[in-house]
Amino acid sequence: MVGRILRSADFQRVLAVPPRSRSTHFAAHHVPACPSLPARPAAKRLSTELSTGIAPSCPPPVDTQPGAAAEAAPASAPPTGCWLGLVVPKKHARRAVTRNLIKRQMRAVVAGTALPAGLWVLRLKAPFDRKLFTSPASAALQQVAHDELQQLLQRAAAPRR
C-alpha cells in the first residue's frame, strides 16, 4: 500500500533534490526516507485542584503513553514503505477535471509499479496541448498520460548507478 505525503516540509525536502526521472510532461522526485513526524504541541499544565472535588481518572492521551514513542520509526532507520505526493498545478492544467484525471492516472500507475521505499513526488511540469486534447477528460488524454507515467516510473524504479 502506498501512503500519502501530507506535510509541506516533506514536499519541500523531496522537491529539493533533482528529479530521478523526467519525461515530456512529468518529473519523478525520490528521497529514501520516511515522512517527518509532526511537531508535538507543548503539554499544558493543568491545575489538580478542582472546585467540584476529586477529578475522575482517565487514561493519558495517546501521544503521551509510554509505548507510543517506541512505535514511531527512528529517523536513522531505513524506510520500509512508499509515500506519494502529487503536484498538479493550475498553471499546467487549468480545469479541475483535467487535474483530477491526471492525479487518478498518477495514483493508478504508482499502485501498479514496484518502487523503492521512500518519499516519492510526481510533478506535472508541462501542460498537455489543448489543440490535441480538446476535451479535458478525454480518453485520449487519459491514455497518453497513463503511458507516459508508466515509462517515467519504470525508469525511476530502475536501480541507480
Disulfide bonds with the S-S distance in Angstrom:
none
